[in-house]
Amino acid sequence: MPSVTWRVLDVAADVGYVRVESFTERTGDEVVAALQALQGANVSGLVLDLRDNSGGLVDPAVAAASQFLREGVVLVQLSRDGQERSFPVQTGGVATGVPLAVLVNGGTASAAEIVAGALQDYGRAPLVGERTFGKGAVQLIYDLSDGSSLHVTSATWLTPNRRPINGQGLAPDVAVPRGEGPQDVQLERAVEVLQGHGE
């Protein structure tokens, strides 16, 4: 199953919608393909939906974030021994100048928070929705003989502005609780923000 789906929105024919379910080995390429297809449809704005995306692999998350950023770092990994590793933005992003809004909620976690945090820190896109989960730790898992496991945190992730993700999550720029019923009020607000009516 693909990790990325996309479409032009019915409610706004000039806005493209990209949903990333999780970050797998193929996600970076799938995001590029989706963005190129939407640009071929002449959209003038994009909504990136990371709601209920529990994360996945770091490198595809860096590749996905890099499609919207021109320079800088996507995240900083801080090890327990104090060593730091920066993950730079990859050059050649295909949507670095397209207006963007990002949908997040309490199910947005881990690698999805890396992407959201980088786009928020650089002022590239407002986060619309609810506070994210707050899972920004690298864990080593040791299986024990009784069937249980020991999880040891070996590193934590920081956003480009060195905000910790773990245990805190990311606050949305535009807070919108999930509505009841079939109407997607968070998506509607993201479209309004893109069109300049929802700030």
Buried (B, 14 or more C-beta within 10 A) or exposed (E): EEBBBBEBBEEBEBBBBBBBBBBBEBBBEBBBBBBEBBBEEEBBBBBBBBBBBBBBBBBBBBBBBBBBBEEBBBBBBBEEEEEEEEBEBBEEBBBBEBBBBBBBBBBBBBBBBBBBBBBBBBEBBBBBBBBBBBBBBBEEEEEEEEEEEEEEEEBBBBBBEEBBBBEBBBEBBBEBEEEEEEEBBBBBBBBBBBBEEBE
